[in-house]
Amino acid sequence: MKKLAALSASVILTAAFATAVSADPVVEPVAPVVEEPIVEAADVIIAPNPITLKEITYFYNNPNGVALSALAPQDVHPTGQTVDDWVEIYTWLGKAWIYIPGYVPTYF
């Protein structure tokens, strides 16, 4: 019983000291320094409409590059970048390129 009481007391004391030590003093917030432009609410960004893939489509790291994986039929969102018939899209691996002959971007 004495061991259980001593163990409980040491756990409670340790938790109390950890809470007291980890408390940060009050510090004024620092504005972040960002080297890229910040998009304001008033800025209008027009993105191309999604592309509907109707068959399994491979996507690549660059136009005519190495195939990264394949996409099942679905809607994908282009970034707006094109090189000839290659279209840059967003994927779960980041930006990638798909080959779509005759692609013409459309907008809402």
Secondary structure as UniProt FT lines:
FT   HELIX           2..22
FT   TURN            41..42
FT   STRAND          51..53
FT   STRAND          57..60
FT   TURN            63..64
FT   STRAND          67..71
FT   STRAND          74..76
FT   STRAND          78..83
FT   TURN            84..85
FT   STRAND          86..91
FT   TURN            92..93
FT   STRAND          94..99
FT   TURN            101..102
//
